[in-house]
Amino acid sequence: MRISVIGTGVVGRTLAHGLAGGGHDVVVGTRSPDETAAREEWSDSNLRLAPMEGVADGADLVVNATSGVGTLEALGRVGPSLDGKVLLDISNPLDFSRGFPPTLSVKDTDSLAEQVQRAFPETRVVKSLNMMTASVMLDPIPGTTVFVAGNDAEARRTVADLLRSFGWEHLIEFPSIEAARGLEMWLPLWVRLMGVLGTPEFNLRIVTREAPA
Ligand SMILES: NC(=O)c1ccc[n+]([C@@H]2O[C@H](COP(=O)([O-])OP(=O)(O)OC[C@H]3O[C@@H](n4cnc5c(N)ncnc54)[C@H](OP(=O)(O)O)[C@@H]3O)[C@@H](O)[C@H]2O)c1
């Protein structure tokens, strides 16, 4: 697939390298390709960097890996090239302005994914992978669960197929982007779990009780 990854932090880098390594044609969107290329963590990368403007042109899939506070501005820069595209939204609405642990800039009755869906009504937004650290996204912890939420069934299938190609076996789909509220509200617990577990390398496993006979 031709995949545009928007975002140059650890998530964008990890996914872009993994996707390119898996044979996908990957381009990474950033506000300034020159400044990003000069950053140490990008110095030995052979990934293609491009300005955000129009970076989704011709893409089969677009990945949003931008900071929560920057997501709407970043996607605004990407602009009309997002129309009709499947957008895998990994972002979280984390607000670090009052330090750590962060709070959520949107919650309960709305979510960042829904804000994105409203701002880009022609784009098919699918929320997934936001509930785990970057290294786990491409290297699932066996037996754990990944959620996929979005309004468009075909878009969810595109994302689910990609996740299976990473090795994910236990997927739970939500047929509405509204479910992203819950997926994003996992983050306040996630950051506290990281504190007590002493590692970001963990994930949820959803287990149901057998129905009584
Ligand atoms: N870190 C993790 O393991 C993890 C796990 C799950 C979900 N997430 C979520 O994934 C997203 C990416 O996380 P990250 O840690 O990789 O990176 P990050 O530091 O949260 O975000 C970096 C990206 O955001 C862009 N950005 C920041 N402010 C912007 C603005 N005002 N306008 C346009 N673009 C802006 C930057 O653009 P430039 O390239 O131009 O600098 C850069 O590409 C976040 O929403 C995070 O909550 C992270």
The ligand as an SDF file (V2000), in Angstrom:
LIG
                    3D

 48 52  0  0  0  0  0  0  0  0999 V2000
    4.6660    7.8120   22.2060 N   0  0  0  0  0  0  0  0  0  0  0  0
    3.9180    6.7170   22.1890 C   0  0  0  0  0  0  0  0  0  0  0  0
    4.4220    5.5950   22.4150 O   0  0  0  0  0  0  0  0  0  0  0  0
    2.4510    6.8310   21.8400 C   0  0  0  0  0  0  0  0  0  0  0  0
    1.6420    5.6970   21.9610 C   0  0  0  0  0  0  0  0  0  0  0  0
    0.2950    5.7800   21.5770 C   0  0  0  0  0  0  0  0  0  0  0  0
   -0.1970    6.9730   21.0920 C   0  0  0  0  0  0  0  0  0  0  0  0
    0.6280    8.0590   21.0050 N   0  0  0  0  0  0  0  0  0  0  0  0
    0.0800    9.2860   20.4380 C   0  0  0  0  0  0  0  0  0  0  0  0
    0.6090    9.3730   19.1150 O   0  0  0  0  0  0  0  0  0  0  0  0
    0.8430   10.7330   18.7730 C   0  0  0  0  0  0  0  0  0  0  0  0
    2.3100   10.9030   18.3910 C   0  0  0  0  0  0  0  0  0  0  0  0
    3.1150   10.7040   19.5230 O   0  0  0  0  0  0  0  0  0  0  0  0
    4.7100   10.8390   19.4470 P   0  0  0  0  0  0  0  0  0  0  0  0
    5.1920   10.6350   20.8220 O   0  0  0  0  0  0  0  0  0  0  0  0
    5.2230    9.9880   18.3450 O   0  0  0  0  0  0  0  0  0  0  0  0
    4.9650   12.3180   18.9310 O   0  0  0  0  0  0  0  0  0  0  0  0
    4.5570   13.7730   19.4880 P   0  0  0  0  0  0  0  0  0  0  0  0
    5.7710   14.4150   20.0250 O   0  0  0  0  0  0  0  0  0  0  0  0
    3.3580   13.6740   20.3780 O   0  0  0  0  0  0  0  0  0  0  0  0
    4.1120   14.5010   18.1270 O   0  0  0  0  0  0  0  0  0  0  0  0
    5.0840   14.8160   17.1760 C   0  0  0  0  0  0  0  0  0  0  0  0
    4.4380   15.2160   15.8900 C   0  0  0  0  0  0  0  0  0  0  0  0
    3.4080   16.1810   16.0870 O   0  0  0  0  0  0  0  0  0  0  0  0
    3.5830   17.2420   15.1350 C   0  0  0  0  0  0  0  0  0  0  0  0
    3.0840   18.4970   15.6960 N   0  0  0  0  0  0  0  0  0  0  0  0
    3.2260   18.9490   16.9550 C   0  0  0  0  0  0  0  0  0  0  0  0
    2.6350   20.1630   17.0820 N   0  0  0  0  0  0  0  0  0  0  0  0
    2.1360   20.4780   15.8660 C   0  0  0  0  0  0  0  0  0  0  0  0
    1.4160   21.5830   15.3530 C   0  0  0  0  0  0  0  0  0  0  0  0
    1.0930   22.6290   16.1230 N   0  0  0  0  0  0  0  0  0  0  0  0
    1.0520   21.5670   14.0540 N   0  0  0  0  0  0  0  0  0  0  0  0
    1.3670   20.5290   13.2700 C   0  0  0  0  0  0  0  0  0  0  0  0
    2.0560   19.4420   13.6950 N   0  0  0  0  0  0  0  0  0  0  0  0
    2.4240   19.4210   14.9810 C   0  0  0  0  0  0  0  0  0  0  0  0
    5.0910   17.3110   14.9090 C   0  0  0  0  0  0  0  0  0  0  0  0
    5.3180   17.8880   13.6470 O   0  0  0  0  0  0  0  0  0  0  0  0
    6.7990   18.1000   13.0320 P   0  0  0  0  0  0  0  0  0  0  0  0
    7.1470   16.7840   12.3870 O   0  0  0  0  0  0  0  0  0  0  0  0
    6.6120   19.1730   12.0700 O   0  0  0  0  0  0  0  0  0  0  0  0
    7.6890   18.4430   14.1940 O   0  0  0  0  0  0  0  0  0  0  0  0
    5.4820   15.8450   14.9520 C   0  0  0  0  0  0  0  0  0  0  0  0
    5.3640   15.2500   13.6880 O   0  0  0  0  0  0  0  0  0  0  0  0
    0.4320   11.5560   19.9900 C   0  0  0  0  0  0  0  0  0  0  0  0
   -0.8720   12.0410   19.8030 O   0  0  0  0  0  0  0  0  0  0  0  0
    0.4920   10.5570   21.1440 C   0  0  0  0  0  0  0  0  0  0  0  0
   -0.3650   10.8820   22.1960 O   0  0  0  0  0  0  0  0  0  0  0  0
    1.9250    8.0070   21.3740 C   0  0  0  0  0  0  0  0  0  0  0  0
  1  2  1  0
  2  3  2  0
  2  4  1  0
  4  5  1  0
  4 48  2  0
  5  6  2  0
  6  7  1  0
  7  8  2  0
  8  9  1  0
  8 48  1  0
  9 10  1  0
  9 46  1  0
 10 11  1  0
 11 12  1  0
 11 44  1  0
 12 13  1  0
 13 14  1  0
 14 15  2  0
 14 16  1  0
 14 17  1  0
 17 18  1  0
 18 19  2  0
 18 20  1  0
 18 21  1  0
 21 22  1  0
 22 23  1  0
 23 24  1  0
 23 42  1  0
 24 25  1  0
 25 26  1  0
 25 36  1  0
 26 27  1  0
 26 35  1  0
 27 28  2  0
 28 29  1  0
 29 30  1  0
 29 35  2  0
 30 31  1  0
 30 32  2  0
 32 33  1  0
 33 34  2  0
 34 35  1  0
 36 37  1  0
 36 42  1  0
 37 38  1  0
 38 39  2  0
 38 40  1  0
 38 41  1  0
 42 43  1  0
 44 45  1  0
 44 46  1  0
 46 47  1  0
M  CHG  2   8   1  16  -1
M  END
$$$$
